[in-house]
Amino acid sequence: MTDFAATRALFDLPEGITYMDGNSLGPLPRSVPDRLARTVTDEWGTMLITGWNDAGWVHMPRKLGDRIAPLIGAAPGTIVTGDTLSVKVYQALASALMMRPKRKVILSDSGNFPSDLYIAQGLIKALDQGHELRVVAPADVSGAIDDTIAVLMLTEVDYRTGRRHDMPALTTKAHECGAISIWDLAHSAGALPVDVASGGADFAVGCTYKYLNGGPGAPAFIYVAPEHADIAPPALSGWFGHEAPFAFDLDFRAAPGIERMRVGTPPILQMVALDAALDAWDGVDMNDVRARSIELSEAFIAGVEARCPELTLASPRDPSERGSQVSFRHPEGYAIMQALIDNGVIGDFRAPDILRFGITPLYLNDKDIETAVMTLALIMEDAIWDRDDYKRKRDVT
Ligand SMILES: *Cc1c(COP(=O)(O)O)cnc(C)c1O
């Protein structure tokens, strides 16, 4: 059994704060500051450029990929890290479209994160080959998969409601129709057990600053199924994805395997922070995380529904249909969340009316859930949220 009291002690959580936003930005693992400081002084400061070889910086994208792999059911050597998730979505989608040159339709859903849809829209324009982005309601995805679809591009867990797609079933259907599947695991990696290999995903992408606690701006990851890794054309053909970056050839030749999905110079300081953050997962069983996440989520839903009848559950009631977050709706959701944050419980708000709470067993316990319910109840009962300064929207919600 995973020892969740021990994993909680690995995080530097500010006194008096109940942190329920780890689905958006994970908190600081205690291992990170020293490791970063040592990299800055002992590696960058002392080794200078020799750090690329002597400190192994050049292999960090692959090394981190191999550490993320067991968390999403991928084999070693099938994931690299780098860039941002939006960039990795572009890369996966452009590759997938080149693998289905006769088809023109990208199928996605209205629950997808807007950046993924924007990237598809931009790529379609740049290609100028008559591609179409078809966006259907989440419940209609399965029925919309047919043999005109080039790529099925979905996010497994909906960022607003936490609703979860049936990834193996949809992937199987896509394959039966000859389509390529791209799964965005932004709200899955580190949140629930994922099995990209047995689920048959062709591409998977995700970020590491949410449930993996890599810090603001931490690198993204991309997985390519082994059967595609040597043939998927890397649309962002940068020098680090070249077969021989230091041959400085004038023509691009893709590196064998997953290395071709690298683009340019990796952000070593962010990668070192992520490497230290990933230590928190050593010895953690994702099935234990899932079971604990469901317990905490059920307790939170029951508490809020009993104490705050004005809030409506926006997440699926059946835990098997949720990721690891719980969302409620209220027309004054933004002001309520600001009041909550002001009173030490941090969640976030997603337009138009969603209060979002991340459930992260590595560092959240029953007492946190009680505190969050109690504080929210107080804010609702006394209408503490009803203040002008709580209603003023800030740049990041
Ligand atoms: C968080 C998130 C993103 C963010 O992309 P960045 O490039 O890292 O800013 C994209 N897609 C999904 C599904 C997300 O949840």
The ligand as a Tripos MOL2 file, in Angstrom:
@<TRIPOS>MOLECULE
LIG
   15    15     1     0     0
SMALL
NO_CHARGES

@<TRIPOS>ATOM
      1 C1         -3.3370   22.3980  -19.3600 C.3       1 LIG1
      2 C2         -3.6600   21.9850  -20.7610 C.ar      1 LIG1
      3 C3         -3.0040   22.5410  -21.8680 C.ar      1 LIG1
      4 C4         -2.0060   23.6460  -21.7000 C.3       1 LIG1
      5 O1         -1.0430   23.6530  -22.7150 O.3       1 LIG1
      6 P1          0.3200   24.4400  -22.4990 P.3       1 LIG1
      7 O2          0.9440   24.4810  -23.8180 O.co2     1 LIG1
      8 O3          1.1100   23.6640  -21.4780 O.co2     1 LIG1
      9 O4         -0.0130   25.7920  -21.9520 O.co2     1 LIG1
     10 C5         -3.3130   22.0530  -23.1330 C.ar      1 LIG1
     11 N1         -4.2270   21.0710  -23.3010 N.ar      1 LIG1
     12 C6         -4.8860   20.5220  -22.2470 C.ar      1 LIG1
     13 C7         -5.8820   19.4350  -22.4780 C.3       1 LIG1
     14 C8         -4.6400   20.9820  -20.9540 C.ar      1 LIG1
     15 O5         -5.3190   20.4740  -19.9250 O.3       1 LIG1
@<TRIPOS>BOND
     1     1     2 1
     2     2     3 ar
     3     2    14 ar
     4     3     4 1
     5     3    10 ar
     6     4     5 1
     7     5     6 1
     8     6     7 2
     9     6     8 1
    10     6     9 1
    11    10    11 ar
    12    11    12 ar
    13    12    13 1
    14    12    14 ar
    15    14    15 1
@<TRIPOS>SUBSTRUCTURE
     1 LIG1         1 GROUP 0 **** ****
